[in-house]
Each structure stands twice: as C-alpha cells, then as structure tokens.
Amino acid sequence: MSEKPDEKTSDTSASDETKRKFREALERKKQNAQNRPGGNLDGDSAIHGTHGAAGGKREFRRKSG
C-alpha cells in the first residue's frame, strides 16, 4: 500500500519531465527558425496567382484517318 503514493509521484514527475523536455525542444526550434536566413517570416507566400485562365475556348477536331 505504501507504493501507491510513490507511483503517483513518479508518474507526475515523469510527466513534468516530459513536458519540460518538449518545452525546451520547442524553444530551440523557435530560435533556429529565427536565425535561419531566407525564412518566410513576413507571412507572404512566394507563390502568387496559382490559378488562372488556362486558355481560350476549347477546340475539338475530328481524327483524320
């Protein structure tokens, strides 16, 4: 019966440890993204006008032979 509280604290400490590791990894990722040259930080895409008119009226021709 004395092991139950220990297991509970070890679970929470393991959970806290995991959260701490993920927070540290996220901070490193954010710092790397800021230091990377040529990043698209302004939020504007490099691709403009991806969809447009493909051509004029379609022309169908019969197969000759």
PAZAPA-4460 file (N, C-alpha, C; in steps of 0.05 Angstrom, whole numbers, plus 32768, in hexadecimal, padded with zeros to 4 digits):
% residues 65
    n_x    n_y    n_z   ca_x   ca_y   ca_z    c_x    c_y    c_z   seq   type   mol
   8010   7FE8   8000   8000   8000   8000   8011   8019   8000     1      M     A
   8029   8018   800A   803A   802F   800B   8045   8036   7FF0     2      S     A
   8045   8023   7FDD   804F   8028   7FC2   803C   8039   7FB1     3      E     A
   8023   8039   7FB7   800F   8048   7FA7   8016   8066   7FA6     4      K     A
   801B   8074   7FBD   8022   8090   7FBB   803C   8095   7FAC     5      P     A
   804F   8083   7FAF   8069   8086   7FA1   8065   8084   7F82     6      D     A
   8054   8071   7F7A   804E   806F   7F5E   8041   8088   7F53     7      E     A
   802F   8093   7F63   8021   80AB   7F5B   8034   80C2   7F57     8      K     A
   8047   80C6   7F6A   805A   80DC   7F67   806E   80D7   7F51     9      T     A
   8075   80BE   7F4D   8088   80B8   7F37   807A   80BD   7F1C    10      S     A
   8060   80B7   7F1A   8051   80BD   7F01   8050   80DB   7EFB    11      D     A
   804A   80EA   7F10   8049   8107   7F0C   8064   8113   7F06    12      T     A
   8079   8108   7F13   8094   8113   7F0E   809D   810B   7EF2    13      S     A
   8095   80F3   7EE9   809C   80EB   7ECE   808D   80FC   7EBA    14      A     A
   8074   8102   7EC0   8064   8113   7EAE   8070   812F   7EAE    15      S     A
   8078   813A   7EC5   8084   8154   7EC6   809E   8155   7EB7    16      D     A
   80AE   813F   7EB9   80C7   813E   7EAB   80C3   813D   7E8D    17      E     A
   80AF   812E   7E84   80A9   812D   7E67   80A0   8149   7E5D    18      T     A
   808F   8156   7E6D   8086   8171   7E65   809D   8184   7E63    19      K     A
   80AF   8182   7E76   80C7   8194   7E77   80D8   8190   7E5E    20      R     A
   80DC   8176   7E57   80EC   8170   7E3F   80DF   817A   7E26    21      K     A
   80C5   8177   7E24   80B7   8182   7E0C   80B8   81A0   7E0A    22      F     A
   80B6   81AD   7E21   80B8   81CB   7E21   80D4   81D4   7E19    23      R     A
   80E8   81C6   7E22   8104   81CD   7E1B   8108   81C8   7DFD    24      E     A
   80FD   81B3   7DF2   8100   81AD   7DD6   80F1   81C2   7DC5    25      A     A
   80DA   81CB   7DCF   80CB   81DF   7DC0   80DA   81FA   7DC0    26      L     A
   80E6   8201   7DD6   80F6   8219   7DD8   810D   8218   7DC4    27      E     A
   811B   8201   7DC3   8131   81FE   7DB0   8127   8201   7D94    28      R     A
   8111   81F5   7D8E   8105   81F6   7D73   80FF   8213   7D6C    29      K     A
   80F3   8222   7D7E   80EC   823E   7D79   8106   824F   7D74    30      K     A
   811A   824A   7D84   8133   8259   7D80   8140   8252   7D65    31      Q     A
   8140   8239   7D5D   814B   8231   7D44   813C   823D   7D2D    32      N     A
   8122   8240   7D2F   8111   824B   7D1A   8117   8269   7D17    33      A     A
   811D   8277   7D2D   8123   8293   7D2C   813F   8298   7D20    34      Q     A
   8151   8286   7D25   816C   828A   7D1C   8171   8281   7CFF    35      N     A
   815D   8273   7CF3   8161   8268   7CD8   815E   827F   7CC4    36      R     A
   8171   8282   7CB2   816F   8297   7C9E   815C   828F   7C88    37      P     A
   814F   82A2   7C7C   813D   829D   7C66   8123   8291   7C6E    38      G     A
   811D   8293   7C87   8104   8288   7C91   80EC   8299   7C88    39      G     A
   80D5   828E   7C87   80BD   829C   7C7F   80AF   82A6   7C98    40      N     A
   80BA   82BA   7CA5   80B0   82C3   7CBE   809A   82D8   7CBB    41      L     A
   8097   82E4   7CA4   8083   82F9   7CA1   8067   82EE   7C9C    42      D     A
   8065   82D4   7C98   804C   82C7   7C94   8042   82C9   7C77    43      G     A
   8051   82D5   7C65   8048   82D7   7C4A   8054   82C0   7C3A    44      D     A
   8043   82B3   7C2A   804C   829B   7C1B   805C   82A4   7C03    45      S     A
   806F   8293   7BFA   807F   8298   7BE3   806F   8292   7BC9    46      A     A
   8059   8284   7BCC   8049   827D   7BB4   8030   828E   7BB3    47      I     A
   802D   829C   7B9D   8016   82AE   7B99   8007   82A5   7B80    48      H     A
   7FED   82A6   7B81   7FDD   82A0   7B69   7FE0   8284   7B5F    49      G     A
   7FDC   8271   7B70   7FE0   8255   7B67   7FCB   824C   7B54    50      T     A
   7FB3   8257   7B56   7F9D   824F   7B45   7F96   8266   7B33    51      H     A
   7F95   8260   7B19   7F8D   8274   7B06   7F80   8268   7AEE    52      G     A
   7F7A   8278   7ADA   7F6D   826D   7AC2   7F82   825C   7AB4    53      A     A
   7F7A   8243   7AAD   7F8C   8230   7AA0   7F8E   8236   7A82    54      A     A
   7F7B   8242   7A77   7F7C   8248   7A5A   7F61   8253   7A51    55      G     A
   7F5E   8254   7A37   7F45   825E   7A2C   7F30   8248   7A2A    56      G     A
   7F1E   824B   7A17   7F09   8237   7A13   7F15   821E   7A08    57      K     A
   7F0C   8207   7A11   7F17   81EE   7A09   7F0E   81E6   79ED    58      R     A
   7F21   81DC   79DE   7F1B   81D5   79C2   7F1D   81B6   79BF    59      E     A
   7F08   81AA   79B4   7F09   818D   79B0   7F0C   8187   7992    60      F     A
   7F1D   8175   798B   7F21   816E   796E   7F1D   8150   796C    61      R     A
   7F12   8149   7954   7F0F   812D   794F   7F29   8120   7947    62      R     A
   7F2B   8108   794E   7F43   80F9   7946   7F42   80F4   7928    63      K     A
   7F57   80FB   791A   7F56   80F7   78FC   7F67   80DF   78F5    64      S     A
   7F5B   80C9   78F6   7F69   80B1   78EC   7F6F   809E   7900    65      G     A
***
